[in-house]
Every structure is written in C-alpha cells, then in structure tokens.
Amino acid sequence: MNVNIVLSFAFDYFLPSLLIWAFISNNADMRVATKYINISFGFVILYGLITHFTHVNPVVDFFKYNNPFPNSKIVFADFSEKIRGNVTGRLQAYYPNAILYGGVVALHLVFCLLYLKPDKGLAFKKSKLMTIITILACILSLFLINSRSSLVCLFASLFVIILLGRLKQSLQIVFLGASTTLIVLTLFSELLADYLPTVNNIFTLGKEGNVSGSSLEMRYTQLLSALQIYSKKPVLGWGFNYIQYLLEAGRTGDLLGAESIVFQVLISGGILGAAAYLFMFSAAYSKLLSRYRKVNRYTGMIGVSLFTGYLAFALLTGDQGLMKFMLIYLALIFKQLDIEYSARRQAPKSLSNLSN
C-alpha cells in the first residue's frame, strides 16, 4: 500500500468537509460559504458549456498529455471523439471524466432546492430567479453529459424528496422539475433529441437502444469476478488502490472497471471494509433522519435525498471520486441542522413552561 496515495486520498476526500465544519459556526458563515460555492460552481457550469460547444477543452487536454500526478488515481478521459447514442463527444467541464461531472451536477441541482424553502430564518439564501437559472443550467448539462448514472442519481434523490416531503412541498418540486425540464427541452429541442436514447436506456436496462454501457448481464459477470478475487482475501481485502493497480496492469479480466462500490469495497477492504462502509452509511442515514424529525424536516429531507442519490450513483458505476463532493454538501447540511438544533436548545423557555 502506497502511504502517499492514502494520505492524498484522506486530504482530498475528507479535508474540505472537515474545514467547512470547523470554520462555519453560525448562519452568517453559512450564507458566505454557500454563496461562494454557488458562484464557483456557476463558473464550472459555464466553462463546461463553453468547452462543449466550442469543442476546445484546454484543462482536459493539459492533464491528458501532461499529468503532473503520474502516481495518483486521477486519469483524464477524453470523450470528444467518442460516440454514445447518436452523439459524438460528452460534456465533462474540467473533471477527469463525464460520469463524475454528471454526479456532481446532479448533487448540486438537488442542493439548490434548499434555496426554495419558504423559511425566513434560512441560512441558505439566494435569489429564486438565480436558483431557477442554475437548475435550468444543471438540467441542460445533465443531458449534454449523456450519462445514465447521473440521471439515476438525480431520480433517486427526487424520489426521496417526494417520499419524505409534505404533499405541498412534493407537488411544488415535481412541478418545478417538470416545468424546468420542459423549458430546456423546448429551447434546445433539436440539440437534445439525440440525447434522449440515454434516458430511454435507463428504463430498458441496457437491452435496447444504441447507448453503450454496462447491462445487467455484464454487471452479473463483474460480480462473479469480484467475488472470486474477494474470496482469496475475504477479511482485510487486497488493500487500498488495488483495483487501480489491476487497471494499470491490464489484469482486471471480467471485472472490467469494477463499476460498483460493492465490488470496489469487497476487493479493497474485505468484510471489515464492507462493515466500515455499512456503519458509515447507516450512521449518516440515522443522523439525518433524526434531524429530519426533530429539527428541520426540509433541510433533513434534502440531506437524505443527496445521500441516497450518491449511493444510487456509487452502486451503479462506482464512486468515481463523487464521495468528496457528497461530503461537502452533507457537511453544509449537517452544520446547518446543528446550528438550528443548538439554537433551539439555548432558546429561553416561555413563562408558561417555567411555571410548570
């Protein structure tokens, strides 16, 4: 196991969310943090759209041919000349691949729903017009990314929102989603017509359409290959970054790219690693659902939906590096719920309660 890679992974994945938790202490800090996150992501979306339509992406070209991190897990994939469905090229902004960028866009779209909550004391403040524009840009980007996994991530998140939200909230979000998607499809009807096979392919489970990608049969073959590798070291696994070693050595066989977090965890961490992941996931769900019931239903609901969307993405295609972005969004949500919970506990009791 390469210690440098492990340390790089820890700093890359966990340090940003830990810094957010450490430096945000009140609603004013939260407004500043989310403001700059939104501004920065706005530039990301703008950069992605410009590079997609101009067919020039200097960041991806630089890292593809001059990668300064030869021993890292970052491998830039250029989709500019690859055909998927009826389209050549895929939107990826400056991310290593289009799949990861799709997951980030899907998570950010759901995160934007926090700004639509009718709460006067909400720390997540943003112009509703700007929120709608951001959501429109995210929807357009999701089509152009041309990835099934990012759409599944979004659909899973929206399903949780509909399931946990109050009826009025759910209807409003469904109406917002349908209307903004209709606007995008109307404005870019000719452009997006060729991207619809990717959406259809989600529901046909890889059996129809001309969209390349893993089918259920391929995933079953990958599962058998993963179990075979896992069975040789079932307790501790083969160690962090072992799958990357197999990929670089061309020895993955039927495992291919190990396109599910289940395969990746079993091989790298064994049963103990799988138990650690299950504990982390169950603890996150438990905490979010607790805050959903006791502190703020809407904010907690968005947190649960984001985490569910991430899990759907990771189960379908592997982590791809999306966890670090998911941790940033969850850190913001957990911190906001923690601020509200602390404020309630410190609030003075009413005279009627004191008399009792």
N, C-alpha and C positions, 0 to 999 in steps of 0.2 A: 504494500500500500504506500503510495506516494504522500508523505506528510504535507508537502507543499500544496498538493491538489486538495487535500482535505481542508487545510486552513483556508485556501482560496474559496472553497465551497461554503465554509462557515461564514466568512466575511461577506461573500457575495449574496448569500441567501438570507442570513439572519441579521446582519448588522444594520441594514436600512430600517427594518421594522423595530429593532431594539432602540435605535436612535429616535425614531418617531415617538415611541413610548416614553423615552426618557425626557425629551425636550418639550412635549406638549403637556401642559398642566391645567389649562382652562379653555373655555370656549373661544376666547380671542386667539389663542395659539392655534386652535383647530381651524379657525377661519383662514388664518395666514397659511397654514400648511396645505389645506385643500385648495386654496386659491392658486398657489404656485404649482401644485401637482396638476391642476386642470390646465393652467397656462402651458406648462411643459408638454403635457400630452396633446394639447391642441397643435403645438408645433410638430409633434411626431406625426399626427394625422395629416397635417398639411404637407409635410415632407414626403410622406408615403404617397399621397395622391399625385403630387408633382412628379415624383420619380416614376410612378406607374404610367402616367400619360405621356411623359417625355421619353420614356424608355432609357433613362440615364440614372444610375444609382451609384454615385461616387463612393459612398461609405461601404456598400457591399463589395464593390469592385476592389477597394483598397484592402479590406480584410480577407477577401478571397485569394488575392495574389500576394499580399504582404502581411500575413497574420503574425503580429508580434508576440502571440502567445501560443507557440507550437505545442506546448505540453498541456494546454488547457482542454476543457471539453467543448470549447466554442469552435464550431465548424460552420462556416458560412456556406449556405447552399444558394446557388443562383438559379432562379426559376424563369429567367427572362426568355429563354428559348424552348421551354418545356410546354407540351400541350396537355391540358387537362380538360376533359369535356370538349367543348367547342372553342376553347380559348387558349391562346399562346401567352405565357407569362402569368405571374401571380403577384399581387401586391404584398410586399413584405417590409416596407419602410427601411429602417436600418437594422432590423432584427436578423439573427442568423438564418431564420427560415420563416416561411409564410405561416406555418402551423402555429408556431409560438406567437407570432404577431396577432393571429386570429384570436387566440385565447386571451391575450392582453386586451384587445379591443372589446371582446365580449364581456370581460370582467368590468372594464371601465364604463361600458354602457349601463350595466346594472348598477354600478356605483353612482352614476349620475342620477338615478331615481331618488337618491337621498335628498336631492335639492328640490324635489317636488313635494316634499312633505309639508302640509299646512301647519307648521309649528312655529309660533312667534319666537320662541327661545332657541330655535335650532341653531347649532354651531355651523352646520353645513349650509352656508348662504351663497346663493348665486342667482343671477338673473334667469327667470324662467325662459326668456327668449334665447339666451345663450345656451341654456340646458337643452332646449329643443334642437338648436342648431348642432350642438355636439352630438346628440343622439342621432340626428339625420346623417351626420358625417360618419358616425360609427357604423350605422346600417349600410351605407354605401360602401364603406371599407370592407365590411364582412362579406358582401357579395364579391368584391374585386379580389379579396384574399383567396376565394374559391376553395375553401376548406370545410369539410364536413364536421370535423371535431370542434371547431369554433362555434358553429351553429348549434351543435348538440350542447355545448357549454352554455350558450345563451338560452336555449329552450329549457334545459334543466333548471336554470336559475329562475326563469319566468314561471315555470310550473310550481316551484316552491312559493313564489310570491302570490300566485293565485290560490294556492292551498292554504297558506297561513294568513293572508291578508284579510281584512274585513271586506265584506261584499262590495261596498262602495269603492274602497281602495283598489280591489282587484279589477272591478269593471273599468275604473279610470285608467289603470295601467294597460289593460287589454285594449281599450280604445286608443290610448296613446301609441301603443306598439303597432296596432293595425293601421292607424292613420299615417304615422310617420313612414312606415314601410310602403304604404300606398303612394305617398308623395314621392318617395325615392324611385319607386318603380315607374311612376308616371313621368317624372323628369328625365329619367335615364332609361326609358323603355327599350330603345334599340340596343343600347350598350349592354344592359343586364339580361337580355333574352338568352344570350349564350351561356350565362352563368346558372340558369335555372336547373340544368341537369344535375348539378352538385346537390341542390336542395332535394330534388326528387330521389337521388341516390340514397339519402338518409333513410327514407321510408321503404326502399326496395332492398335494403340490407346488402348492397353490393351485387345484387343479382341482375340488375337492369341498368341501362344507360351506358354511356361511354366514358364514365369517370373512373380513372384508375384509382386503386386504393385497396385496402385490406377488406376481404369478405369474411363472413363468419367461418367459412372453411379454412381460410388462411390463419385466422386467429386461433382456431382449434389446433392447427398444426403447430403454431407458435407455443401454445400452452403445453402440448406434449413435449416439445423440445425443452421448454423452460423447466418442466418437472423432471426431465431426465438429468439436466445439469444440476438442479437443486438437490436431487436425491443423493448426489455424491458428497455434498457438504450441507446437510439439512439443518444443522443447529446454528452455526455462525455465518454460513454462506461463504461466498468466494471473496468477499471484501469490496469495499467502495471502489467504484470505477472499473470493475471487472468487465462489465458489458462493453464499456468504451474500449477496453483492451481487445476484446473479441472482434469488435467492429474494425479497429485499426489493423488487426492481424488477418482479417478476412476469414474468421473461423466461426461465424455465427450459425451457419447452416440453415436449418429450418426455423431457427429463432428469428432470422432476419434482423429487424431493428428493435426487437423486444418492445413492441408497440403497446405496452400497457404497464401501468405502475405495478400491477400484481406480479408480472414476470420479472420486472426490474428489482423489486424488493425481495422476492423469494431467492433470486440468484445472488444478489449482492449481500443481503443481510440474513438469509436463512429464516428459521422460525422465530428467532429472537428479534430480528429486524422487522419481521411482519408484525410481531406483537407490539413493538415500539410504535410502529406506524398506526396500528389499530388503537392503541392507547391515546396517541396524539389526536387522532381524528375524533374519537369518541369524547375526549375531554373538551375539544373545541365545540362540538355539537352540544354537549351538555351545558357548557357555559353560555353559549349563545341562546339556547332555548330557555335557560334560566333567566337571563336578562330580558329576553323577549317577553316572558310572562310577568316579570316583576318590575322592570324599569321602563322600557320603551318598546312597544310592540313593533313599530315601523322600522326603527333602526336595527333591532334584533332580527327582524324578518329579512332585511337586506343582507345582513351578515350571514344568516343561514343559507340564503339563496346563492350568495357568492361562493361559499364553501362547497355547496352542492354542485354548482356549475364547474368548479375546479375539479372535483372528484370525477364528474362525468367525463371531462376532458382527459384527465390522467388515466382513467380506466380504458378509455377508447384509444389513446395514442401515446401514453407515457407522459411523464412530467414535462419534458422538453424545456425545463427551466421556468415554467409558469409559477412554481411554488413561491419564488421570491416576490413576485408581483402580488400574488394572493395574500402573502403575509403582510405586505404593506397595507393593502386595503383592510385586512382584518385588524391590524394594529390600530388603524384610524377608528374603526368601528368599536373595537373593544375599549379604546381610550375614551371615546365619546360616551359610551354606556357607563364606564367607570366614573367619569365626571358627573354625569347625571345621578348615578347611584350615591356618590359621596355627597352631592348637594342635597339630596333628599334626606339622608341620614343626619346631616348637620343643620337642616332647617329647623327653626324653633317650633315647638309644638303649640297648638292652639290652646286657649284658656280652657276650653271645654275638656280637652284631653288631660291637661294638668290637674283639673279638679277631680278627675277620675283616679 
